[in-house]
Amino acid sequence: MGIFSRRSAEPLLMGGYLVGNLCHLAVENFRLPPLSVDTPESWKATFNSLPNAPKVIRLLLSSDLYEVITVDRPNVDAAEMRAALTWSVKDLSGIPLEHQHLDFFELKVQPAGPKKLQVVVADKRKLTPLVTALQKQKVRIELITIEEIALTNLMPKDERPHLMLCQQQDNQLHLVVSVAGEFVLKRPISGVQFVEEQDDAGRQAQFDFLTLELQRSLDYLDRQLRLPAPSSMNLLLPVELQQWLEPRIQTFFEIPVVQVASVDCDVVQCIAKAALAERPEVMDEA
C-alpha cells in the first residue's frame, strides 16, 4: 500500500499556535480555549473532549520562540547546507549553540545581490517539553512552522503581492507581504500603537504615522523588489480596530481592504487556523 493511500479512518487534524506557555488550538467545528502546555493534565483533558480519532497537529511558533537570521547562501552541496548554516549563525543567535534547532528557507522574491537564506533558530529547551507532552497523548506532530510562513495562508494566493497588517503580542503591529501564497517580507511598524480606549485624536495621530510607514514599505516593494502594486491589504486586528481602519486605508491608498478577524474568530484563533492550513512539504516516494 502506498503511503498516500486512503485509510478507513481519517486522523483528526489540529492547528496549534504556541505563544509563550499557551497553545491555542484550532480544530474544525470546535472552539477551544487556550491550553496551557505547562500542565500535561490540561492536554489530556482537552484531547479527551475531542472525537475519538487518531490526532495530528500542525504547530505554529510565535515570534518569541525563534529567531530568523538572514545570511548569504553558502556555496556548498545541499547535503552540507545545514552544517554550513550552523556555523554561519552560531555567533549571530542569542540561543546557545548546543540548544539550537535550525532550519532554513529561501524567500520567493529577493533584492538584487548575492542570494540570501533565512535561517530559523529555535530553542530546543522550549520545544522538547511540548513534543514530549504531545507524544504522551499519542498526538503526531506533522510539522512545526513559524508566523511569517503560516500567516500567508490567510491571504489570497494569486501572483500579485498581498499585504497583511497584523497586531499580535504587546499591541505590536507588523506588516507581512506574500506573493503567490509565499512569504516575502515581514517588518514591524515602529512607533505606531493602537490601544483600547484611545480617543479619536490619539487614534488619528497613530493612523497618520501608520500611513507613512506603509508608504515606505510600498516604496521598498516597488523600488527594491520590483513588485507590482499590491492587490489587497488584509487586516488581522481586533475587530473594532479593523472596522475603523478599513475605510481610511482604502481611501488613502486606493487598495481593496479585507477584514480577516471576526467576532467569531479573533486574531489568535485566526492564526491557529493558519497553522491548520499549513501544508507539509511532500517528497516523492522512492
C-alpha positions in Angstrom: 0.0 0.0 0.0 1.4 3.4 -0.9 2.0 5.9 1.8 -0.7 8.2 0.4 -3.4 5.5 0.2 -6.7 6.4 1.9 -7.3 4.7 5.2 -10.6 3.7 6.8 -10.4 6.5 9.4 -9.1 10.0 8.7 -7.0 11.4 11.6 -8.3 14.4 13.4 -6.2 17.4 12.2 -5.5 20.3 14.6 -3.6 23.6 14.3 -1.7 24.8 17.3 -0.5 28.3 17.9 2.2 28.3 20.6 2.5 31.6 22.4 4.8 31.6 25.5 3.3 28.9 27.7 -0.1 28.8 25.9 -1.1 26.7 22.9 -4.2 28.0 21.1 -5.8 25.1 19.2 -7.9 25.2 16.1 -10.0 22.1 15.2 -12.6 22.1 12.5 -16.1 22.5 14.0 -14.7 23.1 17.5 -14.0 26.2 19.6 -11.4 25.6 22.2 -9.9 27.9 25.0 -6.2 28.5 25.2 -4.4 25.4 26.5 -1.5 25.6 29.0 1.4 23.5 27.8 2.9 23.6 31.3 0.4 21.1 32.6 0.2 17.7 30.9 -3.2 17.2 32.6 -4.7 20.1 30.6 -3.5 18.5 27.3 -5.2 15.2 28.4 -8.5 16.9 29.4 -8.7 18.8 26.1 -7.9 15.9 23.9 -10.4 13.7 25.8 -13.1 16.2 24.8 -12.4 15.8 21.1 -13.6 12.9 18.8 -12.0 9.6 19.5 -9.8 9.5 16.5 -6.0 9.5 15.8 -4.8 13.0 16.2 -2.3 15.0 14.1 -1.2 18.6 14.9 0.5 21.3 12.8 2.3 23.6 15.2 3.0 27.3 14.7 5.6 29.0 16.9 5.0 32.7 17.9 7.9 35.0 17.2 9.1 34.9 20.8 10.1 31.3 20.4 12.5 31.6 17.5 14.9 33.9 15.6 15.1 34.5 11.9 18.7 35.4 10.7 19.5 36.4 7.1 22.8 35.1 5.8 24.5 34.7 2.4 23.7 31.3 0.9 26.8 29.1 1.5 28.5 27.7 -1.6 28.1 24.0 -0.6 26.1 21.0 -1.7 22.6 20.5 -0.4 23.8 17.7 1.9 26.2 20.0 3.6 23.9 23.1 3.8 22.6 22.6 7.3 26.1 22.1 8.8 27.4 25.2 7.0 24.4 27.3 8.2 25.0 26.2 11.8 28.5 27.8 11.7 27.1 30.9 9.8 24.7 31.8 12.6 26.3 30.4 15.7 27.6 33.8 16.7 24.5 35.7 15.5 21.9 33.9 17.6 21.1 34.6 21.2 20.5 30.8 21.7 23.5 28.8 22.8 24.8 26.5 20.0 24.1 23.3 21.9 20.4 24.2 22.3 19.8 25.4 18.7 17.3 23.7 16.4 17.9 25.0 12.9 16.0 25.1 9.7 16.1 27.5 6.7 14.1 28.7 3.7 14.6 31.0 0.7 12.5 34.0 0.0 10.4 33.8 -3.2 11.4 37.4 -4.0 14.8 38.9 -3.1 16.6 42.2 -3.6 19.4 42.3 -6.2 22.7 41.0 -5.0 24.0 37.7 -3.6 21.4 35.1 -2.8 20.3 35.0 0.8 18.8 32.3 3.0 16.5 32.9 6.0 17.8 30.7 8.9 15.2 29.9 11.6 16.8 29.1 15.0 14.6 27.8 17.8 15.5 26.8 21.3 15.3 23.1 21.9 14.8 23.7 25.6 11.4 25.3 24.9 10.3 22.8 22.2 11.3 19.5 23.9 8.7 19.6 26.7 5.9 20.3 24.2 7.0 17.5 22.0 7.1 15.1 25.0 3.7 16.1 26.2 2.1 15.5 22.7 3.8 12.2 22.4 2.4 11.1 25.7 -1.1 11.9 24.4 -0.3 9.9 21.2 -0.5 13.1 19.1 1.7 13.1 16.0 3.4 16.4 15.1 3.1 16.7 11.3 5.1 19.9 11.0 6.4 22.9 13.0 6.3 26.3 11.3 6.6 30.0 12.1 4.4 33.1 11.9 6.0 34.5 8.8 5.2 31.5 6.7 1.8 30.5 8.2 0.2 33.9 8.0 0.4 33.7 4.2 -2.4 31.1 4.5 -4.8 33.9 5.4 -4.1 35.9 2.2 -5.0 35.2 -1.4 -2.6 33.1 -3.4 -2.6 34.8 -6.9 0.6 36.1 -8.4 0.1 39.7 -7.3 1.5 40.9 -3.9 -0.8 40.9 -0.9 -0.2 42.8 2.3 -1.4 41.9 5.8 -1.4 44.3 8.8 -1.3 42.1 11.9 -1.4 43.1 15.6 -0.1 40.3 17.8 1.7 40.4 21.1 2.0 43.7 23.2 0.0 45.6 20.6 3.0 45.4 18.1 1.9 46.0 14.5 3.6 44.0 11.8 3.3 44.2 8.0 3.5 40.8 6.2 3.9 40.6 2.4 3.1 37.5 0.3 3.3 36.7 -3.4 1.5 33.6 -4.8 0.9 32.4 -1.3 4.6 32.5 -0.3 6.2 34.7 2.3 8.2 37.7 1.0 8.6 40.2 3.9 7.7 40.9 7.5 8.6 44.1 9.2 7.5 45.8 12.4 5.6 49.1 12.2 7.7 51.0 14.7 6.2 53.9 16.6 2.6 53.0 15.9 0.4 51.6 18.6 -3.4 51.3 18.7 -4.7 50.6 22.2 -8.1 50.2 23.8 -10.0 53.3 24.8 -7.8 55.5 22.6 -9.5 58.8 21.9 -10.2 59.9 18.3 -7.4 62.4 18.2 -4.9 59.9 19.5 -6.0 57.2 17.1 -5.9 59.6 14.2 -2.3 60.6 15.1 -1.4 56.9 15.1 -3.0 56.5 11.7 -1.0 59.4 10.3 2.2 57.7 11.4 0.9 54.4 10.0 0.4 55.8 6.6 4.0 57.0 6.5 5.3 53.6 7.4 3.1 51.8 5.0 4.2 54.1 2.2 7.8 53.4 3.0 7.1 49.7 2.7 5.3 50.1 -0.6 8.2 52.1 -1.9 10.6 49.3 -0.9 8.4 46.7 -2.7 8.4 48.8 -5.8 12.0 50.1 -6.0 14.0 47.3 -4.3 11.9 44.1 -5.1 10.4 45.3 -8.4 7.0 44.1 -7.4 3.7 45.4 -8.9 1.2 47.3 -6.8 -0.4 45.1 -4.2 -3.9 43.7 -4.8 -5.2 43.8 -1.3 -4.5 44.9 2.3 -5.6 42.3 4.8 -6.3 43.3 8.4 -5.7 40.8 11.2 -6.5 43.1 14.1 -9.1 43.4 16.9 -12.5 43.7 15.1 -13.3 47.2 16.2 -9.9 48.5 15.0 -10.3 46.7 11.7 -13.7 48.4 11.2 -12.1 51.8 12.0 -9.1 51.3 9.7 -10.7 49.7 6.7 -12.3 52.8 5.1 -9.3 55.0 5.9 -6.7 52.7 4.4 -8.9 52.0 1.4 -9.4 55.7 0.8 -5.8 56.8 1.4 -4.0 54.0 -0.6 -6.8 53.2 -3.0 -6.4 49.5 -2.3 -9.1 46.9 -1.5 -9.1 46.1 2.2 -10.2 42.8 3.7 -11.0 42.2 7.3 -9.7 38.8 8.4 -10.6 38.6 12.1 -14.3 38.5 13.2 -16.4 38.3 16.3 -16.5 34.5 16.0 -12.7 34.2 15.2 -10.4 36.6 16.9 -6.7 37.3 16.0 -5.3 34.4 17.9 -7.8 31.9 16.6 -7.2 33.1 13.1 -3.5 32.4 13.5 -4.2 29.0 14.9 -6.3 28.3 11.8 -3.4 29.5 9.7 -1.4 26.7 11.3 -4.2 24.3 10.5 -4.0 25.3 6.8 -0.2 25.0 6.5 0.8 22.1 4.2 3.8 19.9 4.9 6.3 19.5 2.2 5.8 16.2 0.4 8.8 14.4 -1.0 8.4 12.0 -3.9 8.2 8.4 -2.7 11.4 6.5 -3.5 
